[in-house]
């Protein structure tokens, strides 16, 4: 039985229009995300075979493939739930996400400063990658990270709670080569309720996840 499975979308293909059109959502989820799930499962099988045969000539490539496909699967699984057709704006106490709003202000000085940093981080990621808001358990604060491909350039203990997909397959059919326009539009569909739940869960688990003194 496969270790990883493709999660169902929490909405239909047209739910994020006009920010993301249905064709992109369908291709992105059903083809690209599915490929990462298959890649992770295939690599696990290859690693099992390597253990059985004690044959490690391809171990470096297999470990890289596992990190790539598994990280792609995890980030996309967060991505779908980070968005809603009823989202956007900024997190407010009146909407029940005051803890997240306070944490953003404490960590970045203001929501505007945070929005500007994450926008630039996502839009200027070289090649393929992500802009990520993550909870960093050593400091107990939120940080913005650039993730190259799916797995590089991150703090090892950080927990992603909001992810902006900056791979071309996430936007090219609609936005062509205007990645900045896509990232700017993404703020109109952010599901702050989901982000707030992830933030609360990351804080609650910090004592379990945190290994550094």
Secondary structure, 3 states (H helix, E strand, C coil): CCCCCCCCCCCCCCCCCCCCCHHHHHHHHHHHHHHHHHHHHHHHHHHHHHHHHCCCCCHHHHHHHHHHHHHHHHHHHHHHHCECCCCCCCCCHHHCCHHHHHHHHHHHCCHHHHHHHHHHHHHCCCCCEEEEEEEECCCCEEEEEEEECCCECCCCCCEEEEEEECCHHHCHHHHCCCHHHHHHHHCCCECHHHHHHHHHHHHHCHHHHCCCC
